[in-house]
């Protein structure tokens, strides 16, 4: 925590800092490089057990807490084939973007029902796809243990950075203005919020448009998310500096 806090204070003294790259995630990558982190998609927390999240100030946003592929990954293609739609550029390939809540049954294409189910009898989180008659067509699942391991390894502790940005001569600059540290209340609270639909699941499957994988599915991830406005339902604030 001290290293992140020291880097934040250094950033504040410098004021506007030139971005080290372009794009939506440049604000986070720029800060992480200042504390010696390389960009990665590790299932472990970013820095000394703390996951760093960065956002633009005054904008409430959805927070991607972690990505976790289902235990039955081999069934993913069938799941996408049923629910996906043809890609606009490569119509022979399917894409899929879904936001799913455990307290809501979603209907897709007016023929499929999708339900997130917290199954305490099997200790699994399930996404079921049913037809209108209630017949199961596909299912993805995660064991409670797999999710708990991801909670422990990835998001038990979070550092939340607020920044503002400006562009000058085509170059992005950032000013980091607030830092908050949070600690996960408990794994039980996570499952309770998931069951209530406050934590939700986002599925994003695209298609490779070039290279050796052109036309193949591009799995951007299955993400467990929460709105920033609900963050203190899941976490206890440990420290805030600005």
Beta strands, then each sheet from edge to edge (+ up, - down):
strand 1: 17-18
strand 2: 51-56
strand 3: 62-67
strand 4: 85-86
strand 5: 94-100
strand 6: 106-108
strand 7: 112-119
strand 8: 124-131
strand 9: 136-143
strand 10: 157-168
strand 11: 171-184
strand 12: 199-207
strand 13: 217-227
strand 14: 235-241
sheet 1: 1+ 11- 10+ 2+
sheet 2: 1+ 11- 14+
sheet 3: 3+ 13- 12+ 5- 4+
sheet 4: 6+ 7- 8+ 9-
end
